[in-house]
Amino acid sequence: MTASAGAVTLGATQARATTDSTTAVPVRAIAGAAASATVNAKVSAKMTRAARQKERAARAVSTAKRKVGAPYRWGASGPGAFDCSGLVQYSWRAAGVKLPRITYSQYRAVRKKVSWRSLRPGDLVFFRGLGHVGIYVGGGKMVHSPSSGKTVRIVTMKGYYRSSFVGAVRPGG
């Protein structure tokens, strides 16, 4: 074992039961602390990933809400007009997440599937056999671009939307 300027360098055989004479800390304690730090780093990484997803979701929701009133146009993906999947793609792209262009591909591309009861703002909510998509904004509401002649709007997801719900995904994770 060598110690220089407070640093401790250990060989593989020395790490078993040696102590550092300058601090009198058992090497096992140091090794245990390192293992604990590794576990804590993994937990922190997961929390950081979740926090990052939540931040991106908030940005996507904010972007979509700013587009309320924009006209529906089939095949349009902004910035002045949107169809349903175009609004989703545009909003999440503004949050730094790339999504495919059409609803079916958006559903398949995002691994994290979410139940109705577990919805969080930013989740993509799908209806009518994956033929329509919106962005959940919280409070039982979503923002979407409904159909020709209508504009991007926020609606409550009850009645028709609840009965035609087929699934949800959580992008950005």
ABEGO torsion letter per residue (X at the ends): XBBBGGBBBBBAAAAAABBBAAAGBBAAAAAAAAAAAAAAAAAAAAAAAAAAAAAAAAAAAAAAAAABGBBBBBGBAOAABBBAAAAAAAAAAAAGBBBBABAAAAAAABABBBBAAABBBGBBBBBGGGABBBBBAEGGBBBBBABBGBBBBBBBBBEAAAAABAEBBBBGX
